[in-house]
Amino acid sequence: MVRATAAAKIDLVDANEIRIAATAMENAPHVEPGTIDDLPALTDLVVDLMGQSGDFTVDRETHERGLRLILEQPNRGRILVL
């Protein structure tokens, strides 16, 4: 029977913790800057959100145009997506 030293047990625990942390990071949502490819989904989202509130007028073309301006000219703002 092989006896593990205290240092070997600590190394094993550390390796397991690292493995667990790495797995959690792989499964975590990834946030990245939005691109023009995200425009249809972003427009759908804004239209849905505006439609839920009585305070805003839903105008798909206007919302899409505004989002496009932000995506094409990042100095106007940033849109992050998951």
Backbone bond lengths (Angstrom), bond angles and torsions (degrees), N, CA, C in turn:
res aa  C-N    CA-C-N  psi(-1)  N-CA   C-N-CA  omega(-1)  CA-C   N-CA-C  phi
1 M - - - 1.436 - - 1.530 108.64 -
2 V 1.346 115.23 134.13 1.448 120.48 -178.69 1.519 108.47 -96.81
3 R 1.313 114.72 130.14 1.467 119.36 178.41 1.519 109.24 -96.14
4 A 1.310 115.76 131.67 1.459 120.27 176.83 1.514 109.06 -85.46
5 T 1.292 115.08 137.04 1.463 119.21 177.08 1.524 108.70 -78.57
6 A 1.316 116.25 164.88 1.460 121.04 179.00 1.531 110.19 -60.01
7 A 1.332 116.52 -39.85 1.468 120.17 -179.64 1.526 110.38 -64.63
8 A 1.323 117.22 -40.46 1.466 120.81 179.22 1.522 110.23 -64.91
9 K 1.327 118.48 -38.62 1.462 121.84 178.27 1.529 110.49 -64.77
10 I 1.326 116.34 -40.78 1.466 120.00 178.57 1.517 110.17 -64.19
11 D 1.342 116.76 -43.74 1.459 120.30 178.79 1.523 110.74 -60.29
12 L 1.327 117.14 -40.30 1.458 121.57 179.95 1.529 110.23 -64.90
13 V 1.318 116.78 -43.81 1.467 120.58 178.04 1.520 109.85 -63.34
14 D 1.329 118.08 -45.56 1.459 121.22 179.47 1.529 110.78 -60.27
15 A 1.324 117.68 -42.63 1.465 121.12 179.87 1.528 110.24 -63.36
16 N 1.334 117.33 -40.68 1.465 120.33 178.25 1.523 111.24 -65.51
17 E 1.314 116.63 -41.60 1.466 119.85 178.52 1.523 110.78 -63.65
18 I 1.311 117.11 -39.55 1.463 121.15 178.58 1.522 109.44 -64.90
19 R 1.322 116.96 -43.08 1.458 121.70 179.39 1.538 110.22 -61.71
20 I 1.320 117.04 -43.19 1.464 121.99 179.48 1.527 109.73 -64.21
21 A 1.320 116.82 -44.98 1.463 121.06 179.90 1.531 110.99 -63.35
22 A 1.329 117.04 -40.80 1.463 120.68 179.54 1.524 110.67 -64.68
23 T 1.316 117.22 -40.63 1.465 121.28 178.14 1.525 110.44 -63.92
24 A 1.316 116.88 -42.16 1.463 120.80 178.94 1.524 110.34 -62.70
25 M 1.318 117.47 -40.55 1.461 120.70 179.77 1.520 111.14 -66.58
26 E 1.330 117.56 -37.71 1.459 120.75 178.61 1.521 111.17 -64.58
27 N 1.327 116.90 -33.68 1.457 121.74 -177.10 1.527 112.83 -90.47
28 A 1.310 117.66 -6.78 1.462 121.28 -178.29 1.528 109.86 -72.52
29 P 1.335 116.60 149.20 1.463 118.56 175.96 1.523 110.34 -59.45
30 H 1.302 115.90 144.44 1.463 122.05 -178.98 1.527 108.17 -107.28
31 V 1.314 117.42 117.41 1.457 122.82 179.88 1.520 107.93 -96.23
32 E 1.329 115.51 132.01 1.460 120.00 179.95 1.527 109.38 -146.54
33 P 1.319 117.25 161.40 1.462 119.64 177.97 1.525 110.66 -62.97
34 G 1.330 115.63 140.60 1.460 120.23 176.26 1.523 110.19 -69.33
35 T 1.315 115.85 152.53 1.462 121.83 177.12 1.519 108.57 -125.66
36 I 1.311 115.59 173.11 1.466 120.51 179.63 1.530 110.59 -60.63
37 D 1.329 117.45 -25.43 1.472 121.25 176.97 1.526 111.94 -65.69
38 D 1.333 116.89 -22.71 1.464 121.80 179.57 1.531 112.22 -85.48
39 L 1.327 117.39 -6.39 1.463 121.31 -173.76 1.534 113.85 -55.09
40 P 1.331 120.67 -46.97 1.472 119.08 -179.74 1.530 112.98 -59.69
41 A 1.321 117.53 -44.56 1.469 120.94 -179.30 1.527 110.67 -68.51
42 L 1.325 117.45 -39.10 1.460 120.64 178.42 1.528 110.74 -65.39
43 T 1.317 116.12 -40.96 1.465 120.20 178.32 1.518 110.40 -63.28
44 D 1.331 117.16 -44.61 1.468 120.72 176.86 1.522 110.86 -57.10
45 L 1.324 116.38 -43.20 1.459 121.27 -179.13 1.527 110.89 -62.64
46 V 1.325 116.78 -48.26 1.465 120.33 -179.06 1.531 110.81 -63.56
47 V 1.327 116.92 -42.54 1.466 120.34 178.27 1.521 110.25 -60.83
48 D 1.332 117.15 -44.24 1.475 120.84 178.52 1.532 111.10 -61.80
49 L 1.331 116.38 -45.87 1.461 120.17 -179.04 1.531 111.52 -64.79
50 M 1.322 117.41 -43.72 1.456 120.75 179.29 1.529 111.01 -65.38
51 G 1.325 115.85 -34.49 1.460 120.21 179.69 1.523 113.17 -68.59
52 Q 1.323 117.23 -22.29 1.466 121.37 -179.99 1.521 112.43 -81.76
53 S 1.308 115.83 -14.06 1.459 119.99 -178.04 1.524 109.37 -111.90
54 G 1.301 116.51 136.13 1.448 120.28 177.44 1.519 112.52 -79.41
55 D 1.325 117.53 -4.65 1.463 122.07 -175.90 1.529 113.63 -85.78
56 F 1.328 117.77 -11.29 1.457 121.23 -174.12 1.521 110.79 -123.21
57 T 1.318 115.23 151.27 1.460 121.38 174.54 1.522 107.75 -95.30
58 V 1.312 115.85 128.76 1.461 120.11 178.63 1.525 108.12 -84.58
59 D 1.319 115.18 117.41 1.458 121.98 177.51 1.525 106.78 -138.34
60 R 1.309 115.06 94.21 1.462 121.23 -173.31 1.530 112.01 -52.82
61 E 1.322 117.83 -45.30 1.468 120.96 -177.35 1.527 111.49 -63.28
62 T 1.313 116.94 -41.67 1.466 120.65 179.49 1.524 111.17 -66.43
63 H 1.338 116.64 -43.68 1.466 120.28 179.11 1.529 110.62 -63.77
64 E 1.322 115.94 -42.35 1.459 119.46 179.63 1.532 110.59 -64.76
65 R 1.313 116.92 -41.60 1.467 120.77 179.47 1.537 110.60 -62.33
66 G 1.324 116.96 -42.77 1.461 120.69 178.52 1.520 112.53 -64.19
67 L 1.315 115.84 -44.12 1.469 119.64 178.00 1.522 110.88 -63.70
68 R 1.337 116.48 -40.92 1.468 120.39 179.24 1.533 110.64 -60.85
69 L 1.332 116.67 -42.76 1.469 119.99 178.62 1.527 111.50 -58.91
70 I 1.323 116.33 -41.74 1.468 119.85 179.39 1.526 110.53 -67.32
71 L 1.325 116.90 -44.58 1.473 120.04 -178.01 1.529 111.76 -66.97
72 E 1.329 116.88 -36.83 1.466 119.63 -177.72 1.524 112.95 -83.32
73 Q 1.339 116.93 -20.86 1.458 120.91 -179.50 1.531 109.01 -131.73
74 P 1.328 116.84 83.05 1.469 121.41 -174.50 1.529 114.70 -57.59
75 N 1.343 118.50 -17.56 1.461 119.23 177.11 1.533 111.11 -68.49
76 R 1.334 117.44 -14.38 1.466 122.08 177.46 1.525 111.63 -81.11
77 G 1.317 116.99 -23.58 1.457 120.96 -178.93 1.518 110.25 162.30
78 R 1.300 116.01 176.71 1.467 122.26 -179.85 1.516 109.40 -124.53
79 I 1.305 115.41 138.85 1.467 121.81 173.40 1.525 105.86 -120.81
80 L 1.326 115.51 122.94 1.459 120.99 178.31 1.513 108.84 -107.86
81 V 1.319 116.37 141.79 1.459 121.95 179.75 1.517 110.18 -126.71
82 L 1.309 114.95 157.55 1.471 120.76 175.28 1.494 109.51 -93.87
